[in-house]
Amino acid sequence: MEKFEHEYNADQIQVLEGLEAVRKRPGMYIGSVSVRGLHHLVYEIVDNSVDEALAGYCKNIKVTIEPGNIICVEDDGRGIPIDKHAKTGLSAAETVYTVLHAGGKFGGDSGYKVSGGLHGVGASVVNALSEWTEVTIQRDGGIHQMSFERGKTVKPLTRIGDSKKTGTKVRFYADDTIFETLEYEYEVLENRFREMAFLTKGLSIELEDQREEVPRTAKFCFEGGLNSFVEYLNRSKEKLHPQPIYIEKEGDFPVEIAIQYTTSYSESIYTFVNNINTIEGGTHLEGFKRSLTKVFNDYARAKNILKEKDANLVGDDIREGITAVISVKVKEPQFEGQTKTKLGNSEVAGIVQSMVNEHLANFLEENPNVGKAILEKCISAARAREAARKARELVRKKNSLETATLPGKLADCSSKIADECEVYIVEGDSAGGSAKQGRDRRFQAILPLWGKMLNVEKARADKIYGNDKLNPVILAIGAGIGNEFDITKIRYGKVIIMADADVDGAHIRTLLLTFFFRYMRPLIENGNVYLAQPPLFKLSKKGMEDIYCYTDEDLDKKFAELAERGISRDQVGIQRYKGLGEMNPDQLWETTMNPETRTLVKVTMDDAISADEIFSLLMGDEVNPRREFIEKNAKYVKNLDI
Ligand code: 28F
């Protein structure tokens, strides 16, 4: 391809060096070069369209995954300005695409651009990390186009036609020498765009995946904003009141909040700052919680639901069953925390608090029935909390009478260094026996599970302490549950669920994962939870070492490899394992437990919102969503060879 010959001046050389820095250390700009970083490219471009929407000029965004993993993002905003930039001598549009951070703070007063975290690094980073980028702008009566290769301009902005419309279209093909994969995941993008549409009332975001013969499409546009978001999150839950409580304030410091209580026992509060999910919370969340506690206590006292002698309700009681989304816009956000997703601006707490104080108190005055329903729930949560405390004490007493607070069924390992220790949680008698015999007792502990299954979505903490199936798990891990869970106390670095690859196995896996998600979430966040992968088949032949296959595809692969060696299918014996119990201790060690040869799957919390949704779906009495979840396990479980 013929390229424009550039004569570079000092400014432009700096520009090239800037983008070269991005290519050298992509992780610094987009987090990682995994599929996650790849999706980040799309978000960066779409964020620019969303900013144009927030400025009030763009109503529609369309994202297309073209065949061959080319991304096209199109909006109907004003179009990126095309006039010459005084300093660089380039068009404004080219500057945005080639100068590092030009996009990050453009205009200065252009609204709520993000200055922290990974977001908002801008179009130039996408450009630097793409094999090619093509930008088409409709503006000032014309169609203007420019293109780049790996961040370098190959065609400066050129007028290629006339148009009365306005808008910006960006197509790019990510650089496969930088990214581990170029395969975009439709569901991941779909979830993100749904979320973005909820967060920007009235904005329409369309997604089309043209990689399949029949394109997949989705279109999101919510006039209800966060109200729609909360209704969506609660779609499979029983509500305490029909409409979410809605709080909105525009102006210098925009705040939008929607709240709806359900009969569930868990708390789902999601918070956003400048459309970024603040997973670690921060001052906005603190202000919200403080206000909620105060307003409900004041209301309960005023209505004599709490008597003078009664103690105040605590925050946990008041948040049981709550679903809420909080979205604030902050001019200069400070992001803190491990993943830079915790809002640090101290002034925000007070602003959110006083706003919620005022709105919520008014709402309760005007809707006494809703107030009553919520308070009844809070009071029953308080009673359950008291019952849980007693149950916990009972368990503690009972256990201290028995052997050193460890469950009787636990075959512990000899090492006491948590980092090197693993506990296998195993369902059933024979599998537990094989695991005990097959393990390396220096660092591997076995906990066989017994007793009645409990759906933790439908039980409060008091029931969990008393449950003969889950209590041993709590004791073995040794770090408590709920608010009291203390990750520094865990007794094993790896908590490994080992269950059969059948319906019963799926059941126990689901139960334990739900339990960990609701009551020991840091254990998942910290990457301590794993799924063991027992083989499905064994291939054997006289004079040949046994071959184990872990999936149906694996079986086909192994047969193909054997064929290359001149061994046909009918020459080998094939055993299908129906359960772990069919394996003898040596086989179990070799295939599933030996760190040298096993495969473990690490459970991740990539997307807390979809995890929460999945677990809520599972709560239902229906079997089908449960089964679907198991089949879709891959959604939040990442493959990891260890
Ligand atoms: C598919 C991706 O990037 N859309 C965008 C605009 C609109 C303006 C703008 C963008 C101004 C000075 C940089 C137009 N008119 N979609 C997009 N739409 N950027 S990005 O301004 C950028 C800055 O230098 C815009 C008036 N003001 C702003």
Boltz pocket constraint, residues with backbone or C-beta under 6 A from the ligand:
constraints:
  - pocket:
      binder: B
      contacts: [[A, 45], [A, 46], [A, 48], [A, 49], [A, 52], [A, 73], [A, 74], [A, 75], [A, 77], [A, 78], [A, 79], [A, 80], [A, 81], [A, 92], [A, 96], [A, 102], [A, 106], [A, 107], [A, 168], [A, 169], [A, 170]]
      max_distance: 6.0
